């Protein structure tokens, strides 16, 4: 099923053990319900890939697709 509506980008944060990654993904605000943007299958697969890279600690690869922020230690 293909959604029709306004295309936009939204931010998602993926948390690792001592860092977070900020990525933008494509979304669509469907004509039938404008209350919240929806993710299409390609965006969901992208986020799954990001989560996999986060769990494996692939910082260099994550920096190519988003912004990586490290937790400060006192």
C-alpha positions in Angstrom: 0.0 0.0 0.0 1.5 3.3 -1.0 0.6 6.3 1.1 -0.2 9.7 -0.4 0.6 12.9 1.4 3.2 15.4 2.2 6.8 14.1 2.3 9.0 15.4 5.1 12.1 14.5 7.1 12.0 13.6 10.7 14.7 13.1 13.3 15.2 9.8 15.1 17.6 9.2 18.0 19.2 5.8 18.4 20.9 5.1 21.8 24.0 3.0 22.3 25.8 2.2 25.5 27.7 5.4 25.9 26.5 7.4 22.8 23.5 8.4 20.8 23.1 8.8 17.1 20.9 11.5 15.5 19.6 10.5 12.0 17.1 12.0 9.7 14.7 9.8 7.8 12.1 10.3 5.1 8.5 10.2 6.3 5.1 11.0 4.9 2.2 12.8 6.5 -0.7 10.9 5.1 -3.6 12.7 3.6 -6.1 10.6 5.7 -4.4 11.3 9.1 -2.2 14.4 9.4 -1.6 13.9 13.2 1.7 12.1 12.8 4.3 11.3 10.1 4.5 7.7 9.0 7.7 5.8 8.1 7.7 3.8 4.9 9.4 0.4 4.7 12.7 1.8 3.3 13.0 4.2 6.3 12.3 1.4 8.7 15.0 -0.8 7.1 17.4 2.1 7.3 16.7 2.5 11.1 17.2 -1.2 11.6 20.6 -0.9 9.9 21.5 2.0 12.1 20.4 0.1 15.2 22.6 -2.8 14.1 25.6 -0.5 13.6 25.0 1.0 17.0 24.9 -2.4 18.7 28.1 -3.3 17.0 29.8 0.0 18.0 30.6 1.0 14.4 31.2 4.7 15.2 33.0 5.6 11.9 30.1 4.2 9.8 27.6 5.9 12.0 29.4 9.3 11.6 28.8 9.0 7.9 25.1 8.7 8.2 24.3 10.8 11.2 25.6 12.8 14.2 27.2 10.8 17.0 27.1 12.3 20.5 29.1 10.7 23.4 28.1 10.7 27.0 30.3 12.8 29.2 32.0 11.0 32.1 32.7 12.9 35.2 
